[in-house]
Amino acid sequence: MKTKYIFVVHQIQRYMTLKGRKDLDQPFYTDYPEFEYEYANIQEPNTLTPEKQNLVVGLDKRKMDGAPITYISGFVGRRIDLRKIEDELQGVCHTCGSSKMYDIVLKGDVRKRAYVYLCSRGYNVKFAEN
């Protein structure tokens, strides 16, 4: 009869400074002595300076109810830097939003506010052709 071993991988609880969100790159530790941590094959590009970023601000409609949403695409950099910009935009535009795969989505038509804020921060911003 074969003996089965159960090893538990524990996750260390650390918190980021961004509104209590949990860090996505948390280290793991385990009881198994031969365990080697493998990093994801996806490597994030380094964040470009605002002068080198080419962002596009556009308006779209949600599929569920047709409500207008503002999207900002074209960001090149780390996800944590994208989330910082997202949080700042949410405060400036007085709305809620999220970031998905290097795009920022804000609720409502806040294209002008987002454009003015990003231009004041030094980003190259243009409006999308709808």
N, CA, C and O atoms as a GROMACS GRO file, in nm:
protein
  520
    1MET      N    1   0.084  -0.117   0.000
    1MET     CA    2   0.000   0.000   0.000
    1MET      C    3   0.089   0.124   0.000
    1MET      O    4   0.182   0.135   0.079
    2LYS      N    5   0.058   0.217  -0.089
    2LYS     CA    6   0.137   0.339  -0.100
    2LYS      C    7   0.096   0.438   0.008
    2LYS      O    8  -0.022   0.448   0.043
    3THR      N    9   0.192   0.509   0.059
    3THR     CA   10   0.166   0.612   0.159
    3THR      C   11   0.149   0.745   0.089
    3THR      O   12   0.231   0.784   0.006
    4LYS      N   13   0.043   0.814   0.122
    4LYS     CA   14   0.017   0.945   0.062
    4LYS      C   15   0.057   1.053   0.161
    4LYS      O   16   0.023   1.047   0.279
    5TYR      N   17   0.129   1.151   0.112
    5TYR     CA   18   0.169   1.264   0.195
    5TYR      C   19   0.090   1.387   0.152
    5TYR      O   20   0.072   1.413   0.033
    6ILE      N   21   0.046   1.460   0.248
    6ILE     CA   22  -0.027   1.584   0.221
    6ILE      C   23   0.057   1.699   0.275
    6ILE      O   24   0.088   1.705   0.394
    7PHE      N   25   0.094   1.788   0.186
    7PHE     CA   26   0.170   1.906   0.225
    7PHE      C   27   0.085   2.028   0.197
    7PHE      O   28   0.023   2.039   0.091
    8VAL      N   29   0.082   2.118   0.288
    8VAL     CA   30  -0.002   2.236   0.277
    8VAL      C   31   0.085   2.356   0.243
    8VAL      O   32   0.188   2.380   0.307
    9VAL      N   33   0.043   2.430   0.143
    9VAL     CA   34   0.112   2.554   0.107
    9VAL      C   35   0.038   2.668   0.175
    9VAL      O   36  -0.082   2.686   0.154
   10HIS      N   37   0.109   2.745   0.254
   10HIS     CA   38   0.049   2.856   0.328
   10HIS      C   39   0.079   2.986   0.257
   10HIS      O   40   0.184   3.001   0.194
   11GLN      N   41  -0.010   3.078   0.267
   11GLN     CA   42   0.009   3.208   0.205
   11GLN      C   43   0.028   3.312   0.314
   11GLN      O   44  -0.053   3.321   0.407
   12ILE      N   45   0.133   3.391   0.301
   12ILE     CA   46   0.161   3.495   0.400
   12ILE      C   47   0.068   3.613   0.374
   12ILE      O   48   0.053   3.657   0.260
   13GLN      N   49   0.006   3.662   0.479
   13GLN     CA   50  -0.085   3.774   0.466
   13GLN      C   51  -0.009   3.905   0.480
   13GLN      O   52   0.040   3.938   0.588
   14ARG      N   53   0.002   3.978   0.373
   14ARG     CA   54   0.059   4.112   0.373
   14ARG      C   55  -0.040   4.203   0.303
   14ARG      O   56  -0.118   4.157   0.219
   15TYR      N   57  -0.036   4.328   0.335
   15TYR     CA   58  -0.129   4.421   0.273
   15TYR      C   59  -0.051   4.532   0.204
   15TYR      O   60   0.052   4.577   0.253
   16MET      N   61  -0.104   4.574   0.092
   16MET     CA   62  -0.044   4.685   0.020
   16MET      C   63  -0.095   4.815   0.080
   16MET      O   64  -0.186   4.814   0.163
   17THR      N   65  -0.039   4.922   0.039
   17THR     CA   66  -0.081   5.052   0.090
   17THR      C   67  -0.200   5.107   0.013
   17THR      O   68  -0.255   5.210   0.052
   18LEU      N   69  -0.241   5.042  -0.095
   18LEU     CA   70  -0.351   5.092  -0.176
   18LEU      C   71  -0.485   5.046  -0.119
   18LEU      O   72  -0.537   4.942  -0.159
   19LYS      N   73  -0.540   5.121  -0.030
   19LYS     CA   74  -0.674   5.097   0.024
   19LYS      C   75  -0.694   4.955   0.074
   19LYS      O   76  -0.801   4.898   0.056
   20GLY      N   77  -0.593   4.896   0.134
   20GLY     CA   78  -0.605   4.765   0.197
   20GLY      C   79  -0.614   4.649   0.101
   20GLY      O   80  -0.654   4.540   0.142
   21ARG      N   81  -0.577   4.667  -0.024
   21ARG     CA   82  -0.580   4.555  -0.117
   21ARG      C   83  -0.466   4.460  -0.086
   21ARG      O   84  -0.358   4.502  -0.044
   22LYS      N   85  -0.491   4.336  -0.107
   22LYS     CA   86  -0.387   4.236  -0.081
   22LYS      C   87  -0.287   4.236  -0.196
   22LYS      O   88  -0.324   4.255  -0.312
   23ASP      N   89  -0.163   4.214  -0.164
   23ASP     CA   90  -0.057   4.213  -0.264
   23ASP      C   91  -0.073   4.091  -0.354
   23ASP      O   92  -0.100   3.981  -0.307
   24LEU      N   93  -0.057   4.113  -0.485
   24LEU     CA   94  -0.072   4.003  -0.580
   24LEU      C   95   0.052   3.915  -0.588
   24LEU      O   96   0.043   3.798  -0.627
   25ASP      N   97   0.166   3.968  -0.550
   25ASP     CA   98   0.291   3.894  -0.560
   25ASP      C   99   0.336   3.848  -0.422
   25ASP      O  100   0.448   3.879  -0.381
   26GLN      N  101   0.252   3.776  -0.351
   26GLN     CA  102   0.285   3.732  -0.216
   26GLN      C  103   0.371   3.607  -0.221
   26GLN      O  104   0.345   3.517  -0.301
   27PRO      N  105   0.472   3.599  -0.137
   27PRO     CA  106   0.553   3.476  -0.133
   27PRO      C  107   0.478   3.365  -0.061
   27PRO      O  108   0.393   3.390   0.025
   28PHE      N  109   0.510   3.242  -0.096
   28PHE     CA  110   0.450   3.126  -0.034
   28PHE      C  111   0.556   3.054   0.048
   28PHE      O  112   0.675   3.062   0.018
   29TYR      N  113   0.513   2.984   0.151
   29TYR     CA  114   0.602   2.891   0.219
   29TYR      C  115   0.526   2.763   0.244
   29TYR      O  116   0.403   2.763   0.249
   30THR      N  117   0.598   2.653   0.260
   30THR     CA  118   0.535   2.523   0.271
   30THR      C  119   0.609   2.437   0.372
   30THR      O  120   0.721   2.469   0.413
   31ASP      N  121   0.545   2.328   0.411
   31ASP     CA  122   0.606   2.231   0.501
   31ASP      C  123   0.692   2.130   0.425
   31ASP      O  124   0.769   2.055   0.485
   32TYR      N  125   0.678   2.128   0.294
   32TYR     CA  126   0.749   2.031   0.211
   32TYR      C  127   0.892   2.081   0.188
   32TYR      O  128   0.909   2.190   0.134
   33PRO      N  129   0.995   2.005   0.226
   33PRO     CA  130   1.131   2.056   0.220
   33PRO      C  131   1.187   2.071   0.079
   33PRO      O  132   1.281   2.148   0.059
   34GLU      N  133   1.133   2.000  -0.019
   34GLU     CA  134   1.187   2.006  -0.155
   34GLU      C  135   1.106   2.098  -0.246
   34GLU      O  136   1.124   2.096  -0.368
   35PHE      N  137   1.018   2.177  -0.188
   35PHE     CA  138   0.935   2.266  -0.267
   35PHE      C  139   1.018   2.383  -0.318
   35PHE      O  140   1.093   2.445  -0.243
   36GLU      N  141   1.004   2.415  -0.447
   36GLU     CA  142   1.070   2.530  -0.506
   36GLU      C  143   0.963   2.620  -0.565
   36GLU      O  144   0.876   2.576  -0.641
   37TYR      N  145   0.970   2.747  -0.528
   37TYR     CA  146   0.871   2.844  -0.576
   37TYR      C  147   0.896   2.874  -0.723
   37TYR      O  148   1.008   2.905  -0.763
   38GLU      N  149   0.790   2.863  -0.803
   38GLU     CA  150   0.800   2.892  -0.945
   38GLU      C  151   0.727   3.022  -0.974
   38GLU      O  152   0.611   3.039  -0.937
   39TYR      N  153   0.795   3.111  -1.039
   39TYR     CA  154   0.733   3.238  -1.076
   39TYR      C  155   0.652   3.219  -1.203
   39TYR      O  156   0.678   3.130  -1.283
   40ALA      N  157   0.553   3.304  -1.219
   40ALA     CA  158   0.471   3.296  -1.339
   40ALA      C  159   0.556   3.332  -1.460
   40ALA      O  160   0.649   3.411  -1.452
   41ASN      N  161   0.522   3.272  -1.573
   41ASN     CA  162   0.596   3.298  -1.695
   41ASN      C  163   0.570   3.438  -1.750
   41ASN      O  164   0.645   3.487  -1.834
   42ILE      N  165   0.463   3.500  -1.702
   42ILE     CA  166   0.429   3.634  -1.750
   42ILE      C  167   0.513   3.735  -1.674
   42ILE      O  168   0.505   3.744  -1.551
   43GLN      N  169   0.591   3.812  -1.746
   43GLN     CA  170   0.671   3.916  -1.684
   43GLN      C  171   0.613   4.050  -1.725
   43GLN      O  172   0.590   4.076  -1.843
   44GLU      N  173   0.589   4.134  -1.627
   44GLU     CA  174   0.532   4.265  -1.655
   44GLU      C  175   0.639   4.358  -1.707
   44GLU      O  176   0.753   4.357  -1.659
   45PRO      N  177   0.604   4.439  -1.806
   45PRO     CA  178   0.702   4.535  -1.856
   45PRO      C  179   0.724   4.647  -1.755
   45PRO      O  180   0.638   4.674  -1.672
   46ASN      N  181   0.839   4.710  -1.763
   46ASN     CA  182   0.866   4.824  -1.676
   46ASN      C  183   0.775   4.939  -1.716
   46ASN      O  184   0.740   4.956  -1.833
   47THR      N  185   0.736   5.018  -1.617
   47THR     CA  186   0.646   5.130  -1.642
   47THR      C  187   0.721   5.241  -1.714
   47THR      O  188   0.827   5.286  -1.668
   48LEU      N  189   0.666   5.284  -1.825
   48LEU     CA  190   0.725   5.393  -1.901
   48LEU      C  191   0.695   5.526  -1.831
   48LEU      O  192   0.601   5.536  -1.753
   49THR      N  193   0.775   5.626  -1.860
   49THR     CA  194   0.749   5.759  -1.805
   49THR      C  195   0.622   5.814  -1.868
   49THR      O  196   0.583   5.772  -1.977
   50PRO      N  197   0.556   5.908  -1.800
   50PRO     CA  198   0.430   5.962  -1.856
   50PRO      C  199   0.446   6.024  -1.995
   50PRO      O  200   0.352   6.021  -2.074
   51GLU      N  201   0.564   6.080  -2.025
   51GLU     CA  202   0.583   6.141  -2.157
   51GLU      C  203   0.583   6.037  -2.269
   51GLU      O  204   0.549   6.068  -2.383
   52LYS      N  205   0.621   5.913  -2.237
   52LYS     CA  206   0.628   5.807  -2.337
   52LYS      C  207   0.500   5.725  -2.347
   52LYS      O  208   0.485   5.644  -2.438
   53GLN      N  209   0.406   5.745  -2.254
   53GLN     CA  210   0.280   5.671  -2.256
   53GLN      C  211   0.186   5.735  -2.358
   53GLN      O  212   0.172   5.857  -2.362
   54ASN      N  213   0.121   5.654  -2.439
   54ASN     CA  214   0.020   5.700  -2.533
   54ASN      C  215  -0.114   5.640  -2.492
   54ASN      O  216  -0.143   5.525  -2.524
   55LEU      N  217  -0.194   5.718  -2.423
   55LEU     CA  218  -0.322   5.669  -2.371
   55LEU      C  219  -0.436   5.714  -2.461
   55LEU      O  220  -0.430   5.820  -2.523
   56VAL      N  221  -0.539   5.632  -2.466
   56VAL     CA  222  -0.659   5.661  -2.545
   56VAL      C  223  -0.778   5.659  -2.450
   56VAL      O  224  -0.801   5.561  -2.380
   57VAL      N  225  -0.854   5.768  -2.450
   57VAL     CA  226  -0.974   5.779  -2.366
   57VAL      C  227  -1.095   5.768  -2.457
   57VAL      O  228  -1.108   5.841  -2.554
   58GLY      N  229  -1.184   5.674  -2.424
   58GLY     CA  230  -1.301   5.652  -2.508
   58GLY      C  231  -1.427   5.625  -2.427
   58GLY      O  232  -1.422   5.608  -2.305
   59LEU      N  233  -1.538   5.620  -2.496
   59LEU     CA  234  -1.668   5.595  -2.435
   59LEU      C  235  -1.726   5.468  -2.495
   59LEU      O  236  -1.718   5.445  -2.616
   60ASP      N  237  -1.784   5.385  -2.409
   60ASP     CA  238  -1.844   5.260  -2.453
   60ASP      C  239  -1.971   5.238  -2.371
   60ASP      O  240  -1.998   5.314  -2.278
   61LYS      N  241  -2.047   5.136  -2.404
   61LYS     CA  242  -2.167   5.102  -2.328
   61LYS      C  243  -2.154   4.962  -2.274
   61LYS      O  244  -2.100   4.873  -2.339
   62ARG      N  245  -2.204   4.945  -2.152
   62ARG     CA  246  -2.202   4.811  -2.092
   62ARG      C  247  -2.299   4.720  -2.165
   62ARG      O  248  -2.401   4.765  -2.217
   63LYS      N  249  -2.265   4.592  -2.169
   63LYS     CA  250  -2.350   4.496  -2.239
   63LYS      C  251  -2.478   4.466  -2.164
   63LYS      O  252  -2.582   4.437  -2.225
   64MET      N  253  -2.472   4.472  -2.029
   64MET     CA  254  -2.590   4.434  -1.950
   64MET      C  255  -2.705   4.533  -1.968
   64MET      O  256  -2.814   4.496  -2.011
   65ASP      N  257  -2.678   4.659  -1.934
   65ASP     CA  258  -2.786   4.756  -1.929
   65ASP      C  259  -2.765   4.876  -2.019
   65ASP      O  260  -2.849   4.967  -2.020
   66GLY      N  261  -2.656   4.880  -2.093
   66GLY     CA  262  -2.633   4.991  -2.184
   66GLY      C  263  -2.585   5.118  -2.118
   66GLY      O  264  -2.589   5.224  -2.180
   67ALA      N  265  -2.541   5.111  -1.992
   67ALA     CA  266  -2.493   5.229  -1.921
   67ALA      C  267  -2.359   5.273  -1.980
   67ALA      O  268  -2.277   5.188  -2.016
   68PRO      N  269  -2.335   5.403  -1.989
   68PRO     CA  270  -2.207   5.450  -2.046
   68PRO      C  271  -2.091   5.425  -1.951
   68PRO      O  272  -2.103   5.442  -1.830
   69ILE      N  273  -1.978   5.384  -2.009
   69ILE     CA  274  -1.855   5.368  -1.932
   69ILE      C  275  -1.742   5.436  -2.008
   69ILE      O  276  -1.741   5.440  -2.131
   70THR      N  277  -1.647   5.489  -1.934
   70THR     CA  278  -1.529   5.551  -1.992
   70THR      C  279  -1.413   5.454  -1.977
   70THR      O  280  -1.388   5.402  -1.869
   71TYR      N  281  -1.344   5.429  -2.085
   71TYR     CA  282  -1.228   5.339  -2.079
   71TYR      C  283  -1.101   5.416  -2.117
   71TYR      O  284  -1.104   5.507  -2.200
   72ILE      N  285  -0.992   5.377  -2.056
   72ILE     CA  286  -0.861   5.434  -2.084
   72ILE      C  287  -0.769   5.318  -2.116
   72ILE      O  288  -0.747   5.230  -2.032
   73SER      N  289  -0.717   5.315  -2.236
   73SER     CA  290  -0.633   5.204  -2.278
   73SER      C  291  -0.498   5.256  -2.327
   73SER      O  292  -0.480   5.376  -2.347
   74GLY      N  293  -0.404   5.163  -2.346
   74GLY     CA  294  -0.274   5.199  -2.398
   74GLY      C  295  -0.166   5.212  -2.292
   74GLY      O  296  -0.054   5.252  -2.324
   75PHE      N  297  -0.196   5.178  -2.167
   75PHE     CA  298  -0.097   5.190  -2.060
   75PHE      C  299   0.006   5.078  -2.073
   75PHE      O  300  -0.030   4.962  -2.096
   76VAL      N  301   0.134   5.113  -2.059
   76VAL     CA  302   0.242   5.016  -2.063
   76VAL      C  303   0.315   5.024  -1.930
   76VAL      O  304   0.375   5.126  -1.897
   77GLY      N  305   0.310   4.916  -1.853
   77GLY     CA  306   0.378   4.916  -1.725
   77GLY      C  307   0.324   4.810  -1.631
   77GLY      O  308   0.250   4.720  -1.671
   78ARG      N  309   0.363   4.822  -1.504
   78ARG     CA  310   0.323   4.726  -1.403
   78ARG      C  311   0.179   4.748  -1.361
   78ARG      O  312   0.128   4.860  -1.365
   79ARG      N  313   0.114   4.640  -1.320
   79ARG     CA  314  -0.027   4.649  -1.278
   79ARG      C  315  -0.044   4.735  -1.154
   79ARG      O  316  -0.147   4.801  -1.137
   80ILE      N  317   0.055   4.735  -1.067
   80ILE     CA  318   0.043   4.813  -0.943
   80ILE      C  319   0.044   4.962  -0.974
   80ILE      O  320  -0.024   5.039  -0.906
   81ASP      N  321   0.120   5.003  -1.076
   81ASP     CA  322   0.119   5.144  -1.117
   81ASP      C  323  -0.012   5.179  -1.185
   81ASP      O  324  -0.062   5.290  -1.170
   82LEU      N  325  -0.068   5.084  -1.259
   82LEU     CA  326  -0.199   5.106  -1.321
   82LEU      C  327  -0.306   5.125  -1.215
   82LEU      O  328  -0.395   5.209  -1.232
   83ARG      N  329  -0.300   5.049  -1.108
   83ARG     CA  330  -0.399   5.062  -1.001
   83ARG      C  331  -0.385   5.195  -0.927
   83ARG      O  332  -0.485   5.251  -0.881
   84LYS      N  333  -0.264   5.245  -0.916
   84LYS     CA  334  -0.246   5.377  -0.854
   84LYS      C  335  -0.314   5.485  -0.938
   84LYS      O  336  -0.383   5.572  -0.885
   85ILE      N  337  -0.293   5.478  -1.069
   85ILE     CA  338  -0.357   5.575  -1.159
   85ILE      C  339  -0.508   5.559  -1.154
   85ILE      O  340  -0.581   5.658  -1.155
   86GLU      N  341  -0.554   5.435  -1.148
   86GLU     CA  342  -0.699   5.409  -1.139
   86GLU      C  343  -0.759   5.472  -1.014
   86GLU      O  344  -0.864   5.536  -1.021
   87ASP      N  345  -0.694   5.454  -0.899
   87ASP     CA  346  -0.745   5.512  -0.775
   87ASP      C  347  -0.746   5.664  -0.780
   87ASP      O  348  -0.839   5.728  -0.730
   88GLU      N  349  -0.642   5.724  -0.839
   88GLU     CA  350  -0.639   5.869  -0.851
   88GLU      C  351  -0.750   5.919  -0.943
   88GLU      O  352  -0.814   6.020  -0.914
   89LEU      N  353  -0.773   5.848  -1.053
   89LEU     CA  354  -0.880   5.887  -1.145
   89LEU      C  355  -1.018   5.873  -1.081
   89LEU      O  356  -1.106   5.956  -1.105
   90GLN      N  357  -1.037   5.770  -1.001
   90GLN     CA  358  -1.165   5.754  -0.932
   90GLN      C  359  -1.192   5.873  -0.840
   90GLN      O  360  -1.305   5.919  -0.830
   91GLY      N  361  -1.088   5.921  -0.772
   91GLY     CA  362  -1.106   6.036  -0.684
   91GLY      C  363  -1.131   6.164  -0.761
   91GLY      O  364  -1.215   6.244  -0.721
   92VAL      N  365  -1.060   6.183  -0.870
   92VAL     CA  366  -1.075   6.306  -0.949
   92VAL      C  367  -1.209   6.308  -1.020
   92VAL      O  368  -1.275   6.412  -1.025
   93CYS      N  369  -1.250   6.195  -1.076
   93CYS     CA  370  -1.374   6.188  -1.154
   93CYS      C  371  -1.497   6.164  -1.068
   93CYS      O  372  -1.609   6.168  -1.119
   94HIS      N  373  -1.480   6.140  -0.939
   94HIS     CA  374  -1.591   6.116  -0.846
   94HIS      C  375  -1.680   6.000  -0.894
   94HIS      O  376  -1.802   6.013  -0.899
   95THR      N  377  -1.617   5.889  -0.928
   95THR     CA  378  -1.690   5.772  -0.976
   95THR      C  379  -1.615   5.646  -0.937
   95THR      O  380  -1.504   5.652  -0.885
   96CYS      N  381  -1.677   5.532  -0.961
   96CYS     CA  382  -1.610   5.405  -0.931
   96CYS      C  383  -1.559   5.345  -1.062
   96CYS      O  384  -1.598   5.387  -1.171
   97GLY      N  385  -1.471   5.247  -1.048
   97GLY     CA  386  -1.415   5.186  -1.167
   97GLY      C  387  -1.330   5.066  -1.134
   97GLY      O  388  -1.325   5.022  -1.019
   98SER      N  389  -1.264   5.013  -1.235
   98SER     CA  390  -1.177   4.897  -1.216
   98SER      C  391  -1.072   4.899  -1.325
   98SER      O  392  -1.080   4.976  -1.421
   99SER      N  393  -0.972   4.812  -1.308
   99SER     CA  394  -0.868   4.798  -1.410
   99SER      C  395  -0.865   4.653  -1.454
   99SER      O  396  -0.863   4.562  -1.371
  100LYS      N  397  -0.864   4.633  -1.585
  100LYS     CA  398  -0.864   4.498  -1.640
  100LYS      C  399  -0.761   4.491  -1.751
  100LYS      O  400  -0.775   4.558  -1.853
  101MET      N  401  -0.658   4.410  -1.731
  101MET     CA  402  -0.557   4.384  -1.834
  101MET      C  403  -0.507   4.512  -1.901
  101MET      O  404  -0.520   4.528  -2.022
  102TYR      N  405  -0.451   4.600  -1.824
  102TYR     CA  406  -0.389   4.725  -1.871
  102TYR      C  407  -0.489   4.824  -1.928
  102TYR      O  408  -0.450   4.912  -2.005
  103ASP      N  409  -0.615   4.812  -1.893
  103ASP     CA  410  -0.718   4.909  -1.927
  103ASP      C  411  -0.785   4.955  -1.799
  103ASP      O  412  -0.801   4.877  -1.705
  104ILE      N  413  -0.824   5.082  -1.796
  104ILE     CA  414  -0.900   5.136  -1.682
  104ILE      C  415  -1.041   5.160  -1.730
  104ILE      O  416  -1.062   5.220  -1.835
  105VAL      N  417  -1.138   5.115  -1.652
  105VAL     CA  418  -1.279   5.133  -1.685
  105VAL      C  419  -1.342   5.214  -1.572
  105VAL      O  420  -1.336   5.175  -1.456
  106LEU      N  421  -1.404   5.328  -1.608
  106LEU     CA  422  -1.471   5.415  -1.511
  106LEU      C  423  -1.619   5.423  -1.545
  106LEU      O  424  -1.657   5.425  -1.662
  107LYS      N  425  -1.702   5.428  -1.443
  107LYS     CA  426  -1.846   5.432  -1.462
  107LYS      C  427  -1.889   5.573  -1.502
  107LYS      O  428  -1.846   5.671  -1.441
  108GLY      N  429  -1.972   5.582  -1.604
  108GLY     CA  430  -2.024   5.711  -1.648
  108GLY      C  431  -1.939   5.773  -1.757
  108GLY      O  432  -1.833   5.722  -1.793
  109ASP      N  433  -1.987   5.885  -1.809
  109ASP     CA  434  -1.915   5.959  -1.913
  109ASP      C  435  -1.829   6.066  -1.847
  109ASP      O  436  -1.872   6.180  -1.827
  110VAL      N  437  -1.707   6.029  -1.813
  110VAL     CA  438  -1.613   6.121  -1.747
  110VAL      C  439  -1.487   6.138  -1.833
  110VAL      O  440  -1.377   6.152  -1.780
  111ARG      N  441  -1.505   6.138  -1.965
  111ARG     CA  442  -1.390   6.147  -2.055
  111ARG      C  443  -1.315   6.279  -2.039
  111ARG      O  444  -1.192   6.280  -2.037
  112LYS      N  445  -1.386   6.390  -2.026
  112LYS     CA  446  -1.320   6.520  -2.018
  112LYS      C  447  -1.240   6.533  -1.890
  112LYS      O  448  -1.128   6.582  -1.892
  113ARG      N  449  -1.296   6.488  -1.777
  113ARG     CA  450  -1.224   6.495  -1.650
  113ARG      C  451  -1.099   6.408  -1.653
  113ARG      O  452  -0.993   6.449  -1.607
  114ALA      N  453  -1.112   6.287  -1.708
  114ALA     CA  454  -0.998   6.198  -1.717
  114ALA      C  455  -0.892   6.255  -1.811
  114ALA      O  456  -0.772   6.245  -1.783
  115TYR      N  457  -0.935   6.314  -1.922
  115TYR     CA  458  -0.842   6.374  -2.017
  115TYR      C  459  -0.763   6.488  -1.954
  115TYR      O  460  -0.641   6.494  -1.967
  116VAL      N  461  -0.833   6.578  -1.885
  116VAL     CA  462  -0.766   6.692  -1.823
  116VAL      C  463  -0.670   6.647  -1.714
  116VAL      O  464  -0.559   6.700  -1.703
  117TYR      N  465  -0.711   6.550  -1.634
  117TYR     CA  466  -0.624   6.502  -1.526
  117TYR      C  467  -0.499   6.435  -1.582
  117TYR      O  468  -0.388   6.463  -1.536
  118LEU      N  469  -0.515   6.347  -1.681
  118LEU     CA  470  -0.400   6.277  -1.737
  118LEU      C  471  -0.306   6.373  -1.810
  118LEU      O  472  -0.184   6.355  -1.805
  119CYS      N  473  -0.361   6.474  -1.878
  119CYS     CA  474  -0.275   6.573  -1.945
  119CYS      C  475  -0.197   6.654  -1.843
  119CYS      O  476  -0.081   6.688  -1.866
  120SER      N  477  -0.260   6.685  -1.730
  120SER     CA  478  -0.190   6.762  -1.627
  120SER      C  479  -0.079   6.679  -1.562
  120SER      O  480   0.017   6.736  -1.509
  121ARG      N  481  -0.091   6.547  -1.564
  121ARG     CA  482   0.014   6.459  -1.511
  121ARG      C  483   0.125   6.433  -1.611
  121ARG      O  484   0.224   6.369  -1.577
  122GLY      N  485   0.111   6.481  -1.735
  122GLY     CA  486   0.217   6.468  -1.834
  122GLY      C  487   0.200   6.354  -1.932
  122GLY      O  488   0.292   6.326  -2.009
  123TYR      N  489   0.086   6.287  -1.933
  123TYR     CA  490   0.062   6.175  -2.025
  123TYR      C  491   0.021   6.228  -2.162
  123TYR      O  492  -0.042   6.333  -2.173
  124ASN      N  493   0.057   6.155  -2.267
  124ASN     CA  494   0.009   6.185  -2.402
  124ASN      C  495  -0.127   6.118  -2.417
  124ASN      O  496  -0.136   5.995  -2.423
  125VAL      N  497  -0.232   6.198  -2.423
  125VAL     CA  498  -0.368   6.145  -2.424
  125VAL      C  499  -0.441   6.195  -2.547
  125VAL      O  500  -0.426   6.310  -2.589
  126LYS      N  501  -0.520   6.107  -2.606
  126LYS     CA  502  -0.608   6.149  -2.715
  126LYS      C  503  -0.741   6.077  -2.699
  126LYS      O  504  -0.749   5.972  -2.634
  127PHE      N  505  -0.844   6.133  -2.759
  127PHE     CA  506  -0.976   6.074  -2.755
  127PHE      C  507  -0.989   5.965  -2.862
  127PHE      O  508  -0.931   5.976  -2.971
  128ALA      N  509  -1.064   5.862  -2.831
  128ALA     CA  510  -1.087   5.753  -2.927
  128ALA      C  511  -1.189   5.799  -3.029
  128ALA      O  512  -1.275   5.882  -3.001
  129GLU      N  513  -1.177   5.743  -3.147
  129GLU     CA  514  -1.274   5.772  -3.252
  129GLU      C  515  -1.390   5.675  -3.236
  129GLU      O  516  -1.373   5.554  -3.248
  130ASN      N  517  -1.509   5.728  -3.209
  130ASN     CA  518  -1.627   5.643  -3.189
  130ASN      C  519  -1.713   5.640  -3.311
  130ASN      O  520  -1.816   5.574  -3.312
   0.00000   0.00000   0.00000
